[in-house]
Amino acid sequence: MIIKSELVSQISRKLTQLTERDISQGVAHIIDKICHTLIHQKRVEIRGFGAFSLHYRPARLAHNPKTGEKLHTQPKYAVHFKAGKEMRERINAMIGKPILKEDLNKAGEE
């Protein structure tokens, strides 16, 4: 798992001409734009990476697995992500190979 601050730090090591603050603002702006677009029920597609969309989840009858109590869930939207072809191919190329810590660090720097 990588958290936002680690992502910003890795990007700042690669893009030394930008400050960490500028990179952090850029990452936050991208996330805000994705959220804003989804709020308006539009799809976000980043070629080579993937696409974000909303899926509607209607109300349903559920149960609490601990108590067995029946309850009704509220209808809601869930964010759906579908990886792009390039991302899937890059990931699948690594499947079956032993994943070394150096490989993960190298992938994080790209």
TAZI-V113370 format. One line per field, one symbol per residue. phi: phi as a letter, one per 20 degrees, with the letter a starting at -180 (. if undefined). psi: psi as a letter, one per 20 degrees, with the letter a starting at -180 (. if undefined). burial: I if it has 16 or more other C-alpha atoms within 10 Angstrom, else O. A space follows every 50 residues. Layout:
phi = ???
psi = ???
burial = ???
//
This chain:
phi = .cdgfffffffffedffdefffffffffffffffffffgeldedcdgndr cdbddedffbecbeffdnfebdeefbdcfddcffgffgfffffefnefee gfffffffef
psi = qprghhggggghhhmiiqqhgggghgghggggggggghhjkrqppopifa pprqpporqrpaqohgijpqqpqqqrqqppppqrggggggghhipiqpoq hhgggghhi.
burial = OOOOOOOIIIIIOOOOOOOIOOIIOOIOOOOOOIIOOIOOOOOIIOOOOI OIIIOOOOOOOOOOOOOOOOOOOOOOOOOOOOIOOOOOOOOOOOOOOOOO OOOOOOOOOO
//
